[in-house]
Amino acid sequence: MLDIIDGGVSTTVQDLGRFGQYHIGMPPSGAMDSYAHKLANYLVGNAEDAATLEMTYQGVDVRFTTDTVVALTGASMPATLDDEPVPMYESFSVTAGQTLETEFATEGVRTYLAVSGGIDVDPVMGSRSTYTLVGIGGHEGRPLEAGDELRIGSDSDRPPVGVQVPDRYVRDYGTRETVRVLVGLCEYRLTDESREALCEAEWKVTPEADRVGYRLEGPELDFVKREQPFGAGNDPSNVVDLGYPIGSIQMPKKPIVLLQDAVTGGGYATVGTVISVDRSILAQRRTHQAVYFEPVTVDEAAAARDEVHDDLHGAYESIGH
Amino acid sequence: MTESRIRRVDLPEPQYGFGGDDHVFVELDRQMSFDANFQAMAVTQQIRERDLDGVIEVCPANASYLVRFDPDVIPPATMIETLREIAESTDIEEYQWEARIIDFPVLYQDPWTHETQMQFRDRHQDPDSTDLEYCAKINGYDTVEALIDAHAGEPHMVTMIGFVPGLAWCHQMVPRAAQLEAPKYEQPRTDTPARAMGFGGAFTTPYPVQGAGGYQLFGRTPLEVLDIEQALPDFAESMVLPNPGDIFDFRQIDRDEYDQIRDEIEAGVYEYTIETVEFSPEAFFASPYEYNRSLTEALD
């Protein structure tokens, strides 16, 4: 059992997501940085889709009531076990009665705490991920609070402790400012100049950046003049309501990149989509940090995906499986 | 009534585009029509029936559809080729589906959405009117009652579900000249009561939960469209009521009936009035008013 002493800023139970329900408006949810989430699970001997705690900016203080093995990955977040510093990207054992405390993240936004056996909340529609907007999944459909008790699962190998993720597989969340995008969808709504500006401008992460989406601040983009199509709204950014891909950049004047708890559809023009493997990168950009969009082709996106698969495989192998 | 049939729309060539490396977006038209919507529903139903390995989500929308796939299982180029092939072998002329027709009581001009409107008058195109007064005016109706009669007079089809779980876009089943249209608020509201009946573009949406919103407010329904506890009998299989292709028959009710239905909903005993009918696009296009009457009679 995990006894939550302090839930932190916003800590939720997440796995890799809930699929097959997008057409009824149910987004996938799941870890915002699936790369870090998977590494955490590898370190404690879990399947990569076991549920972890996703901690935002400042994480939990938690008391363990059983002996187990845990690991921290993702955003750099200093942590102590009974006041002794613990490493990140390395499995360590805890004994019943010990308390893990976390401080503010110094680089990146989201840190993952994996526990051997996984966080054992009841799955909803095949996933343990929390979707707070309607309050389902995870622990009572909401962020963790002091007094919450979480079960630990038993479905894992007995992992060794002191195993590390080699440095070459650990991402540096402080420096990477560029996310790759496939321009498209309703990009025809933008003028030629604005389409170029989208991929040249410096965008800044605003305080309205959460699991639903990242609202960015930057130059004002212009829409092509048109006769309003029947059923679209009268604002120049309006289209007849359509589905929004995860990672898509919708344009109610200023861009919003939709992420794991996305609104699944609506009537704003979408002008491109952050490629699948770079959504994790964007999700670790902090408020006021810069983001650049780099246009790529679908083949380049596939190559980027292969690289990340190779890294995950390399990390998995070196952890000793 | 200027037209007695639904004029067919010649759809342009469908536009296939990638949403990142893991979605295909198919735009069937840039304007709304039943032709585009039925095409989206027919093709997505065929995609579902193929049950292709690697297809993760299949989402019909108003005049487009979206497919999420795993590019490690289906390469992106193959995914588009497969979708093209399915679309080419789908003929909506021969297409029919089982549609549920659902009795959908609405308390128009209710006190709760009225209070919300008054609170956000500074964000509205016409701060001196109510939303219904404004929509009556811009749609050429002399009175609010005449607009309500038009809105409740013919059924509405669920042409898309999304934004949040259970939010349905409903498009009235009448020729375009008889369709209502309205802009969204100039600035979105920060609050809307749950179960508010909103209208924007050419769509009515019952709001599943309390939250922000920009649609014109027409009234409030006592019905739930989202029941995450699945306490009501009609939610036993899904926490969401609407399905694409469902037909909502909006019916004007008074406050007594509203309160009575709310009591039954809150007690978990209310049973929705739902009938399943065979829906034929061809018959609907040819004679919508008569066809709608034959559909709504199933509820009597």
Interface residues (C-beta under 8 A of the other chain):
Chain A: F19 G20 Q21 Y22 H23 I24 G25 M26 L133 V134 G135 I136 G141 V181 L182 G184 L185 C186 P229 F230 G231 A232 G233 N234 D235 N238 V239 V240 D241 L242 G243 Y244 P245 I246 G247 S248 V263 T264 G265 G266 G267 T270 T273 V274 I275 S276 V298 A301 A302 A304 R305 H309
Chain B: G17 F18 G19 G20 D21 D22 H23 F25 E27 D29 R30 Q31 M32 S33 T44 I56 E57 V58 C59 P60 A61 N62 A63 S64 Y65 L66 R68 P71 D72 P75 P76 A77 M160 I161 G162 F163 V164 P165 G166 L167 W169 H171 R176 Q179 E181 P183 K184 G200 G201 A202 F203 P208 V209 L226 I228 S238 M239 V240 P242 P244
